[in-house]
Structure formats: structure tokens, C-alpha cells
Amino acid sequence: MVHFVGAGPGAEDLITVRGARLIREADLIIYAGSLVNPDLFSEKKESCAVYDSSRMTLEQVLDLMENSEREGKTTVRLHTGDPCIYGAIREQMDALDRMGISYDYIPGVSSFCGAAAALNLEYTLPGITQSVILTRAAGRTGVPERESIRSFAAHKATMVLFLSAGLVRSVCRDLLEGGYQPDTPAAVVRRASWPDEEAYTCTVATLAETCERHGITKTALLIVGEAAGRTGGGRSRLYDPAFSTGYRKGEENREG
């Protein structure tokens, strides 16, 4: 069987308990190159074979999976963060379906969550912003026009951009032309949760300069929107003493 496992954003102790167990039990591990912390393999079986998929094609990855399955072995396909976000897992699953190979998927902590932790921010603030857009700039892999950065910018919601630090100049241009103001808070987080993590806050107008000044061109997330610069926001109704929930009566409904 093949297990697609989310490795988390980088820190070895941010993988799920289930994911760590499967790594210990695996006969074959295929992992996503420099994006996955090799310390995750410290408890693997001595007999476990490990392959870096950054040097492989999809066909080579599938061949390894097929051979492992034929020999009755267990495969872990280890992706960075959570595999459902830019993990290229659907094409692998479709191929495994055609080959009749069973698989499952163990979620992981996404790097956009790791970036929030690095900045101590909350993406959704009452009265400020309640939506998060996860997207990327168009590079060698295109993006549908209806999902362009410029189009999304019109919403002025919190936006987290993956795989876009190397295109930061054009990203900033699209953000400004799409509707964000130059003084809109922004941030860049490189290698979230790794020992060499870097996190910087700025504005949309200074985002490109910030990335360039610190030499950040990859393995980074760009964060744009009011949430990136907020140390406060509207109070949550859930914990307001006057607000009733299914578990307690608010002061407004108490007698006396």
C-alpha cells in the first residue's frame, strides 16, 4: 500500500503522530527533496530504501511504487506541508488507480500555518478579515485568468502566496493594480519552522525590496492583507460574556 504523508512545514516534530508511525514502518520512502527535513528519517527501519523525488520524473516515482507493491512492501510518499496544496498528488493517485494499487492520504501541517506561527498572527480577525486566499503567481505553470493575483486582489482579503518569492516584483505590481493599497500590511516567511527560519513584516509597497534585501527567492511564503500587520482586532462573539452559546448562557439572558 502507498501512504501519501504530509511532512509538515519543516520542523521534525510538526509531523502528525500517524505520519511518524508510517515512516517508522515503511519499506520505501520517496520524499520531496530539500523541502522535507531529513531528520524525519532518524527512526526509519535500517532496511528502508529512501529516494529523493526532486531528481526523478513522475514515471520513475510510479515505477518504484509499483515494484514495492509487487513485493508486498509498504511505501510512504512524503510531501512537504500538507500534500493537498501544490503537492501534485492527484496525478499520482490517478496513476495508482489505473494500476489497481491501494493508497491513503495522511494530512500534514501546511507551511501557511507554519508561517502564521512564525509571525504570531491570526489570518481571520472579526470585523477585519474572514477569508484566506491560498494561491500562487503564474510562472512556468500557468494560473487560470479568473484566479490571477490581480483578480483576487480586488477582494482585499488575506492572501497567502506560495511559490512566488522569485516573482515578487510582478506579484507586487499585480497586488497594487488589483486593489491593495501601498500601505497594506504584508510579510514574507522563509523556511517556516526550520532552524534557519526568517520572517519579516513590511507593506505591499516594500515587499519586493524586503525580499531582495534578505536574498529571499524561494522556499518562502508571501502574506498580504490587514491580518499581516494586526496585533488586535474585533473581539470574538464566542467568548463575549454577553453572548449565549450552546454551552453557556450569556449575561444578557441571565435572570437578576
Order of alpha helices (4+ residues) and beta strands (2+ residues): beta-alpha-beta-beta-alpha-beta-alpha-beta-alpha-beta-alpha-beta-alpha-beta-beta-alpha-beta
